[in-house]
C-alpha cells in the first residue's frame, strides 16, 4: 500500500490540491489500481499482436496539394484584415 508521503508526492506531481481528510481514501483507491496492474502483469501476452486502436479504421486524409493563390487572392484576404502595414498583416504585440 502506498504511504501518505507517496500520495502527497503524486498529488504534487499532478498539481492537484489534496485535503488531509482525503489522503486515506486516495491511498486505498490508488493502491487498489496499482494492485490490479500487478494482476495484469501475470497475463501471458507472448503471442498477442500490439494494437494501436481497436476500431480498425484508417486515417483517411486528402493529399496536400499546392495551389497557386495568385495576387488577386492575396488582395482579397488583405482587404478583410482590420490593419495592414506595407502589405503585411499588423497585429498587437503579444509579449
FENKAZI-V438676 format. One record per helix or strand. SS is the DSSP state (a for helix, b for strand). FROM is the first residue (numbers start at 0). TO is the last residue. If there is no record, write none. Layout:
ss=SS from=FROM to=TO
ss=SS from=FROM to=TO
This chain:
ss=a from=3 to=13
ss=a from=19 to=40
ss=a from=69 to=78
ss=b from=83 to=84
ss=b from=87 to=88
